[in-house]
């Protein structure tokens, strides 16, 4: 069993899109799987994600389809919380999906943190939250190409390219929403004739967040960003 503590909303109506929460705390239940030895070692050492000058970011090891799995920002946050449970060093931390819909901008869903964002192994990714919404050719220091365990993100071929990891974002390089026509109608449909803006996890250019338009019947991962 996986326990999810919802922060910032009294109820969670899965798939309704009626409630919106800005963060999810990953907490381990008594019968949750034990973390790997490597994860326990990182947790015992404190790890980069507990450094107040840093925040962790990862791409989920799982891929999701709109409508059938993703459905809303609220559920996307919950999926980030679930993914964090795969690494003992992330248990108890908050993560928000870097995802827009037609009414909410991804850049506004994360805290205005001015420290360093890192992968779960401590590799620097960006200096300050503004990098995520800078646009104008501003690059990441390192691609967000590692999952919640620190493993290389799984790659496959799609309309976004060969041997890449597409990531649902619905977001333009400036951090603002791409609008309903590029958010699978607010993540409510999974039809091949509709599209969602997707980033590429292996990219450091603006393509990290807006690399292609992916048909909504495809699966893609999520970016998860640590919050206070």
MOQUI-V228606 format. One record per residue. N is the residue number from 1. RES is the residue in one small letter. SS is DSSP state (helix for helix, strand for strand, loop for the rest). Layout:
N_RES_SS ; N_RES_SS
//
This chain:
1_x_loop ; 2_x_loop ; 3_x_strand ; 4_x_strand ; 5_x_strand ; 6_x_strand ; 7_x_strand ; 8_x_loop ; 9_x_loop ; 10_x_loop ; 11_x_loop ; 12_x_loop ; 13_x_loop ; 14_x_loop ; 15_x_loop ; 16_x_loop ; 17_x_loop ; 18_x_loop ; 19_x_loop ; 20_x_loop ; 21_x_loop ; 22_x_loop ; 23_x_strand ; 24_x_strand ; 25_x_strand ; 26_x_strand ; 27_x_strand ; 28_x_loop ; 29_x_loop ; 30_x_loop ; 31_x_loop ; 32_x_loop ; 33_x_loop ; 34_x_loop ; 35_x_loop ; 36_x_loop ; 37_x_helix ; 38_x_helix ; 39_x_helix ; 40_x_helix ; 41_x_helix ; 42_x_helix ; 43_x_helix ; 44_x_helix ; 45_x_loop ; 46_x_loop ; 47_x_loop ; 48_x_helix ; 49_x_helix ; 50_x_helix ; 51_x_loop ; 52_x_loop ; 53_x_loop ; 54_x_strand ; 55_x_strand ; 56_x_strand ; 57_x_strand ; 58_x_strand ; 59_x_strand ; 60_x_loop ; 61_x_loop ; 62_x_loop ; 63_x_loop ; 64_x_strand ; 65_x_loop ; 66_x_loop ; 67_x_loop ; 68_x_loop ; 69_x_loop ; 70_x_loop ; 71_x_loop ; 72_x_loop ; 73_x_helix ; 74_x_helix ; 75_x_helix ; 76_x_helix ; 77_x_helix ; 78_x_helix ; 79_x_helix ; 80_x_helix ; 81_x_helix ; 82_x_helix ; 83_x_helix ; 84_x_helix ; 85_x_loop ; 86_x_loop ; 87_x_loop ; 88_x_helix ; 89_x_helix ; 90_x_helix ; 91_x_loop ; 92_x_loop ; 93_x_loop ; 94_x_strand ; 95_x_strand ; 96_x_strand ; 97_x_strand ; 98_x_loop ; 99_x_loop ; 100_x_loop ; 101_x_loop ; 102_x_loop ; 103_x_loop ; 104_x_loop ; 105_x_loop ; 106_x_helix ; 107_x_helix ; 108_x_helix ; 109_x_helix ; 110_x_loop ; 111_x_loop ; 112_x_loop ; 113_x_loop ; 114_x_loop ; 115_x_loop ; 116_x_strand ; 117_x_strand ; 118_x_strand ; 119_x_loop ; 120_x_loop ; 121_x_loop ; 122_x_loop ; 123_x_loop ; 124_x_strand ; 125_x_strand ; 126_x_strand ; 127_x_strand ; 128_x_loop ; 129_x_helix ; 130_x_helix ; 131_x_helix ; 132_x_helix ; 133_x_helix ; 134_x_loop ; 135_x_loop ; 136_x_loop ; 137_x_loop ; 138_x_loop ; 139_x_loop ; 140_x_loop ; 141_x_loop ; 142_x_loop ; 143_x_loop ; 144_x_loop ; 145_x_loop ; 146_x_strand ; 147_x_loop ; 148_x_loop ; 149_x_loop ; 150_x_loop ; 151_x_loop ; 152_x_strand ; 153_x_loop ; 154_x_loop ; 155_x_loop ; 156_x_strand ; 157_x_strand ; 158_x_strand ; 159_x_loop ; 160_x_loop ; 161_x_strand ; 162_x_strand ; 163_x_strand ; 164_x_strand ; 165_x_loop ; 166_x_strand ; 167_x_strand ; 168_x_strand ; 169_x_loop ; 170_x_loop ; 171_x_strand ; 172_x_loop ; 173_x_loop ; 174_x_loop ; 175_x_loop ; 176_x_loop ; 177_x_strand ; 178_x_loop ; 179_x_loop ; 180_x_helix ; 181_x_helix ; 182_x_helix ; 183_x_strand ; 184_x_helix ; 185_x_helix ; 186_x_helix ; 187_x_helix ; 188_x_loop ; 189_x_loop ; 190_x_loop ; 191_x_loop ; 192_x_loop ; 193_x_loop ; 194_x_loop ; 195_x_strand ; 196_x_strand ; 197_x_strand ; 198_x_strand ; 199_x_strand ; 200_x_strand ; 201_x_loop ; 202_x_loop ; 203_x_loop ; 204_x_loop ; 205_x_loop ; 206_x_helix ; 207_x_helix ; 208_x_helix ; 209_x_loop ; 210_x_loop ; 211_x_loop ; 212_x_strand ; 213_x_strand ; 214_x_strand ; 215_x_strand ; 216_x_loop ; 217_x_loop ; 218_x_loop ; 219_x_loop ; 220_x_strand ; 221_x_strand ; 222_x_loop ; 223_x_strand ; 224_x_strand ; 225_x_strand ; 226_x_strand ; 227_x_strand ; 228_x_loop
//
